[in-house]
Amino acid sequence: MSVLARFDVAIAGGGIVGCACALACAQRGLRVALVERDVLGSGATAAGMGHIVVMDDSEAQFALTRSSQELWRRLELPLAAEYVETGTLWVAMDREEMEGAERKCASYRERGVPCRLLTTRELAEAEPNLAPGLAGGLLVPQDAVAYPPTVALELARRAEGLGARIMVGRAVKALGHGLLLLDDGTEVRAERLVQAQGADATIAMPELPIRKRKGHLVITDRYPGFVRHQLVELGYLKSAHGTEADSVAFNVQPRTTGQVLIGSSRQYGDESSKVDQRILSAMLARAVVYLPGVSQLNVIRVWTGFRAATPDKLPLIGPSVDDQTVWLATGHEGLGITTSLATAELIAAGLTGGQPLIAPEPYLPGRFGKLAPNVNAGKEG
Ligand SMILES: Cc1cc2nc3c(=O)[nH]c(=O)nc-3n(C[C@H](O)[C@H](O)[C@H](O)COP(=O)(O)OP(=O)(O)OC[C@H]3O[C@@H](n4cnc5c(N)ncnc54)[C@H](O)[C@@H]3O)c2cc1C
């Protein structure tokens, strides 16, 4: 058994959230260790879509997504991170959805988020491959896309440059009371631990109110210009918020390579990483409704990943109720790429007693009270 030097913070999990926490803590002069079981950015971070998007289902969701988006805009990433402000184009199928777009537009403008409504004709000009006759859309130009695993790596490298110790290929076997116990017996001791194991956080902490929510994505060969914005159906909001039922929604992203990334699906109760042909067919059929030309594109890869879903659709950020040495940074469901940077700022401010970027209360794990194992795991907020 070896005991590593004592750290101020030891982070379990090197997805985008753990890597962002490592950097934010290192920037505040903390002595940081980060332990990742596989390679950096290999969990949901590698499986996700990399859409950096402002959402306003709740005030708390808006505050976290918007403040994080502002951090992304200042991050100055290398080209390899593929950060591009493509904008999101929310697509309205009919008049009813267009009214939803109008409400969303008014709400965004009120809060200082630039956006613009598009008529049927303007929508067709903006995205010529969309099906004809759609009702219109809402363009949110500051929304962006990025390649999340490269960003995670970049954040970890920056943290390492500030003295953080990054340990890759080592699994955390137990976590608590100021100690990360690794699978080879190594003890990593720290004043504070950060639980950033994403959807696997419940292995070490079964009491957390987190359930795995499976998603599928498809990537095509290169078709530069086939789509120009992140295209999302307004009905996506229903899909993302739906309760138990499996759902699919039209959600398509242009990659800088010219590839087209096609999503998305949501399923509870299936923890196998196998591709579910029924869901995959439904997802592609939905894409063809909006973008008929998708049926002519060559698909080169399909994969699945798991979102860490909480009952109220907000992440768990802050001290755990049971063990004050453990801070949680998990439960980000389908917005963890977007919200990674603001999460890290909340964690780092909390650990150093600094001024938080936004009010931390809505995300505190204590909102669920003291939990018995999986007490809330079956409920949806
Ligand atoms: C299909 C799909 C599409 C998505 N699209 C988007 C999107 O467009 N925009 C967006 O904002 N979000 C999106 N998300 C959500 C986003 O990917 C996640 O919220 C985000 O990646 C969570 O990051 P994380 O660091 O918390 O978790 P992860 O990336 O899962 O990282 C956790 C890390 O912990 C490590 N780990 C686990 N157990 C241990 C252990 N015992 N010891 C050491 N390390 C361990 C894992 O190997 C992993 O690297 C999507 C997710 C999916 C599945």
Ligand as a Chemical Component Dictionary entry (heavy atoms), coordinates in Angstrom:
data_LIG
# 
_chem_comp.id                   LIG 
_chem_comp.type                 NON-POLYMER 
_chem_comp.pdbx_formal_charge   0 
_chem_comp.three_letter_code    LIG 
# 
loop_
_chem_comp_atom.comp_id 
_chem_comp_atom.atom_id 
_chem_comp_atom.alt_atom_id 
_chem_comp_atom.type_symbol 
_chem_comp_atom.charge 
_chem_comp_atom.model_Cartn_x 
_chem_comp_atom.model_Cartn_y 
_chem_comp_atom.model_Cartn_z 
_chem_comp_atom.pdbx_ordinal 
LIG C1  C1  C 0 -26.328 10.396 -25.818 1  
LIG C2  C2  C 0 -25.946 11.568 -24.964 2  
LIG C3  C3  C 0 -25.976 12.863 -25.497 3  
LIG C4  C4  C 0 -25.626 13.942 -24.708 4  
LIG N1  N1  N 0 -25.601 15.188 -25.275 5  
LIG C5  C5  C 0 -25.242 16.264 -24.522 6  
LIG C6  C6  C 0 -25.182 17.559 -25.101 7  
LIG O1  O1  O 0 -25.386 17.728 -26.297 8  
LIG N2  N2  N 0 -24.888 18.614 -24.295 9  
LIG C7  C7  C 0 -24.629 18.461 -22.958 10 
LIG O2  O2  O 0 -24.411 19.458 -22.274 11 
LIG N3  N3  N 0 -24.633 17.227 -22.391 12 
LIG C8  C8  C 0 -24.940 16.142 -23.134 13 
LIG N4  N4  N 0 -24.991 14.894 -22.581 14 
LIG C9  C9  C 0 -24.709 14.762 -21.150 15 
LIG C10 C10 C 0 -23.235 14.807 -20.875 16 
LIG O3  O3  O 0 -22.541 13.951 -21.765 17 
LIG C11 C11 C 0 -22.976 14.393 -19.430 18 
LIG O4  O4  O 0 -23.853 15.092 -18.571 19 
LIG C12 C12 C 0 -21.533 14.736 -19.039 20 
LIG O5  O5  O 0 -20.622 14.138 -19.919 21 
LIG C13 C13 C 0 -21.287 14.272 -17.616 22 
LIG O6  O6  O 0 -19.905 14.435 -17.360 23 
LIG P1  P1  P 0 -19.282 13.791 -16.080 24 
LIG O7  O7  O 0 -17.852 14.202 -16.047 25 
LIG O8  O8  O 0 -20.152 14.082 -14.909 26 
LIG O9  O9  O 0 -19.457 12.219 -16.300 27 
LIG P2  P2  P 0 -18.613 11.233 -17.208 28 
LIG O10 O10 O 0 -18.201 11.858 -18.471 29 
LIG O11 O11 O 0 -19.359 9.958  -17.272 30 
LIG O12 O12 O 0 -17.295 11.061 -16.348 31 
LIG C14 C14 C 0 -17.239 10.265 -15.203 32 
LIG C15 C15 C 0 -15.867 9.651  -15.188 33 
LIG O13 O13 O 0 -15.695 8.954  -13.969 34 
LIG C16 C16 C 0 -14.917 7.822  -14.260 35 
LIG N5  N5  N 0 -15.141 6.857  -13.200 36 
LIG C17 C17 C 0 -16.283 6.182  -12.914 37 
LIG N6  N6  N 0 -16.065 5.346  -11.871 38 
LIG C18 C18 C 0 -14.786 5.522  -11.499 39 
LIG C19 C19 C 0 -13.972 4.952  -10.490 40 
LIG N7  N7  N 0 -14.414 4.024  -9.659  41 
LIG N8  N8  N 0 -12.689 5.370  -10.387 42 
LIG C20 C20 C 0 -12.181 6.328  -11.213 43 
LIG N9  N9  N 0 -12.911 6.884  -12.205 44 
LIG C21 C21 C 0 -14.185 6.484  -12.339 45 
LIG C22 C22 C 0 -15.436 7.344  -15.617 46 
LIG O14 O14 O 0 -14.513 6.511  -16.261 47 
LIG C23 C23 C 0 -15.668 8.661  -16.321 48 
LIG O15 O15 O 0 -14.556 9.050  -17.093 49 
LIG C24 C24 C 0 -25.284 13.762 -23.348 50 
LIG C25 C25 C 0 -25.226 12.481 -22.814 51 
LIG C26 C26 C 0 -25.543 11.391 -23.611 52 
LIG C27 C27 C 0 -25.446 10.019 -23.025 53 
# 
loop_
_chem_comp_bond.comp_id 
_chem_comp_bond.atom_id_1 
_chem_comp_bond.atom_id_2 
_chem_comp_bond.value_order 
_chem_comp_bond.pdbx_ordinal 
LIG C1  C2  SING 1  
LIG C2  C3  SING 2  
LIG C2  C26 DOUB 3  
LIG C3  C4  DOUB 4  
LIG C4  N1  SING 5  
LIG C4  C24 SING 6  
LIG N1  C5  DOUB 7  
LIG C5  C6  SING 8  
LIG C5  C8  SING 9  
LIG C6  O1  DOUB 10 
LIG C6  N2  SING 11 
LIG N2  C7  SING 12 
LIG C7  O2  DOUB 13 
LIG C7  N3  SING 14 
LIG N3  C8  DOUB 15 
LIG C8  N4  SING 16 
LIG N4  C9  SING 17 
LIG N4  C24 SING 18 
LIG C9  C10 SING 19 
LIG C10 O3  SING 20 
LIG C10 C11 SING 21 
LIG C11 O4  SING 22 
LIG C11 C12 SING 23 
LIG C12 O5  SING 24 
LIG C12 C13 SING 25 
LIG C13 O6  SING 26 
LIG O6  P1  SING 27 
LIG P1  O7  DOUB 28 
LIG P1  O8  SING 29 
LIG P1  O9  SING 30 
LIG O9  P2  SING 31 
LIG P2  O10 DOUB 32 
LIG P2  O11 SING 33 
LIG P2  O12 SING 34 
LIG O12 C14 SING 35 
LIG C14 C15 SING 36 
LIG C15 O13 SING 37 
LIG C15 C23 SING 38 
LIG O13 C16 SING 39 
LIG C16 N5  SING 40 
LIG C16 C22 SING 41 
LIG N5  C17 SING 42 
LIG N5  C21 SING 43 
LIG C17 N6  DOUB 44 
LIG N6  C18 SING 45 
LIG C18 C19 SING 46 
LIG C18 C21 DOUB 47 
LIG C19 N7  SING 48 
LIG C19 N8  DOUB 49 
LIG N8  C20 SING 50 
LIG C20 N9  DOUB 51 
LIG N9  C21 SING 52 
LIG C22 O14 SING 53 
LIG C22 C23 SING 54 
LIG C23 O15 SING 55 
LIG C24 C25 DOUB 56 
LIG C25 C26 SING 57 
LIG C26 C27 SING 58 
# 
